[in-house]
């Protein structure tokens, strides 16, 4: 069916009164960002198909097991009506399927695997308004030594056997002594933090922390810090300084490129204007 422009195409799609799944085939991320919120009201799932996703796509008729979709405006899955689930039962929900770059364009939030923006300016040197979603820093590397484990254990008081008992650690599932998970976090912060005073004021918290693979003595770690989400709360510090919250996606990898730690770090960042 032909159409004159995107608005007419969306209008024609809406006249079908909805379906289980619909596909949007486009290479234009701006088109996807505009079309998906409109079409989501009429479809349980939307597949955004571009060259990046086409190689592994099996068509929009093939649902993914982790998705819940039961038709236009609601998700399936037989959820019991208790607590927030009861509220969600009355909300319109749709699953969106597409390449990481397309999903980032649609949601306005960085999705791992999407294109990142790398510049010569450290992301921590930018004010809240100047930061772009997807702005990223790949740090230098650091090799973990036995002295790191000993010093961190003495400083923290954490002398867990996996970090200090060579025999017990060798008999464990890891087969060797491993670094403290919180040492890995601290070392990663040392890799990506810009130490001079600047727009980033403080660490606000951590979300979704997972230790994926163990880090042993002699392993070399590296971190990627990416601006994931910006939250303008309209607040000021007690001194009257306007600020917002920035969520950063952090990936810590070893010398084999394996993910060893994954989390979001939240920071308070100064705004240029209130």
Secondary structure as UniProt FT lines:
FT   HELIX           6..15
FT   TURN            16..17
FT   STRAND          19..25
FT   HELIX           29..39
FT   HELIX           40..42
FT   STRAND          43..49
FT   HELIX           51..54
FT   TURN            55..56
FT   TURN            60..61
FT   TURN            65..66
FT   TURN            72..73
FT   HELIX           84..88
FT   TURN            89..90
FT   STRAND          95..97
FT   HELIX           100..107
FT   TURN            112..113
FT   HELIX           123..125
FT   TURN            128..130
FT   TURN            133..134
FT   STRAND          135..143
FT   HELIX           146..156
FT   HELIX           161..164
FT   HELIX           166..170
FT   TURN            173..174
FT   HELIX           181..192
FT   STRAND          200..211
FT   TURN            217..218
FT   STRAND          220..236
FT   TURN            238..239
FT   STRAND          242..253
FT   TURN            255..256
FT   STRAND          259..270
//
